[in-house]
């Protein structure tokens, strides 16, 4: 079930790395954060399960950025 929408901005060294809206959902196993990670050519969306260090929309965005950087 949709819980909230969070306008979110992640900056690194004065530069905006990601900006958008993170949608929070209450799922049976906890909070899930979902957001678009690219808009070209088609939007791609990710969902990040909350828990542990992922305790906010910004933490979910940061976790996604770190996981993509490791690829």
WOGILIN-V808915 format. One record per backbone hydrogen bond with DSSP energy under -0.5 kcal/mol. CO is the residue of the C=O (numbers start at 1). NH is the residue of the N-H. E is the energy in kcal/mol with one decimal. If there is no record, write none. Layout:
# WOGILIN-V808915
co: [CO CO]
nh: [NH NH]
e: [E E]
This chain:
# WOGILIN-V808915
co: [1 4 6 8 9 10 10 12 15 15 18 20 21 22 23 24 24 25 25 27 30 31 32 33 34 35 38 44 44 46 48 51 53 54 56 57 58 59 60 61 62 63 64 65 66 68]
nh: [26 24 22 20 11 17 18 15 12 17 10 8 23 6 34 3 4 27 32 30 27 50 25 48 23 46 44 37 38 35 33 54 55 51 60 61 62 63 64 65 66 67 68 69 70 71]
e: [-3.0 -3.1 -2.8 -2.2 -0.5 -3.0 -1.6 -1.8 -2.8 -0.6 -3.0 -3.3 -0.5 -2.7 -2.7 -3.3 -1.3 -0.7 -2.7 -1.9 -2.5 -3.3 -2.9 -3.4 -3.1 -2.6 -1.5 -3.2 -0.9 -1.9 -2.9 -2.2 -1.5 -3.0 -1.8 -2.1 -2.6 -2.3 -1.9 -2.4 -2.5 -2.2 -2.2 -1.9 -1.2 -1.1]
